[in-house]
């Protein structure tokens, strides 16, 4: 679930240290995250000192670790308690240096555990409504993640294993081409996992949209292969200009102007006789507004043209003027009220 600004009102130091969005901002700051957390500090001034303390704690860590699950943590403390009790029962008094040495051993063990978890750690990045994010993957491949979307991948990519990412929502990928000659090796393969479809790439630019029970993959350049996770059909090969759509258990291919299809990453939207109901679906997915219309016939209107998405309010006004309707955002309920003029 996406966090809103109000979610941070009652945050404590412990809450911040365990908040993935906060940790990502501290370790990998960017302009968008900086603006968001500055907004948090401006809105809730009492959080300022807590944010500063949490940031200092995270920066003081020498490595990142995933938290131990409940059973692992319980077992670890049981083992430590057992060792402690057995020492007390002997009745022996150990020199101070021995105690320090034992403490050092415990710290070393915990460090090794932390290092192991760090090596196997996954990166999980989510974008809030109305914001894009550019991401560089471990192999140098580039991803533009659309609003209200998520990407997951291993923090460290083994050169003997397949490069893999998991995407929900929408993303544009420009994959680093590693294969040169000869037989394709594992590390030269690149697979994108969506809800029901796997997209395998050698080196290419393409757009993935996985929303509302439908997966669409549009290829700009290169070559990709799609197959279903169930393995029920043969792989579908796309050439530049093709788009593949998976819905209702079927995987279909057709031609489209994919440059326009992926134009969202450049702050533009192109519509060619698109029904308004689909445009409102897009607005709900990207901006989080629930659309409320006073007349269902409004949804039958169609739109053609190019619109900028760099300013949300300007986008709403442009659609309203073009289709002769009123579009009014209501911040309190996060609704978009649409009425006839």
C-alpha angles and dihedrals in degrees: 000000000000114000119234125209091257091059089074096054095098098029118144131202090265091050092054095047089054096044110107093203091053093046091049091051092051096046100033107022121187135172095263094050092044091054092048095051092043086055090051091052093046093048096045108029092178088066091062098089092041091052090049092051093046091048092051092050093051093047090050092062115101095206139014121245137181114239116261112250119246096264094047092049092047092049092048093053091044090055092049091047091050092053091048094051094048091054092051093051093059091065090219122141111220123208117256092249089057091055091050090049091051090049090051090053091052091049090049091052092049090048091053091049090050092047091052092052091045092055091052095042121131125217114228117187125181128183122215124229114293097014134103126203133200115216132187113211122216092263094050096260114144127229129187107199116205123221119288091019138121138210129189130188141149113278092223119040116209112223090223096054136073117269107241137179132178118216134186121177115015135323140165114218132196104189123208108241109227103164114093111158141343128023116351112254125212095253089053092061120089122194129187114200119205131169098292105350134075117207116201119198138183098185125328152112118256145148126236123197118182110173141125095013093304130103121201125184119188120189120213100173139352125023134292138180124216128198136166119253088233090060091224096134138039117265114275115225119212127203125197110291094030127118124195122203127196117196136139092009095304131110113206134176131211140157123261142156093269093180088067091041092060096038092108089085089064094048098260138109125202120201126189110188091319118171114244092236089067092047090052089050087056092049090050092050096046104033102024096234121146107223117224119187127191092208123035090210088073088072090062093063115108132216134207126180145059123292133183119237096192091099116038096201092049089051092053092048092048092053091046094050093045094051097033096242136122117244114189123178115216108203095190094061097020089235131141109221111207120190137168119255 
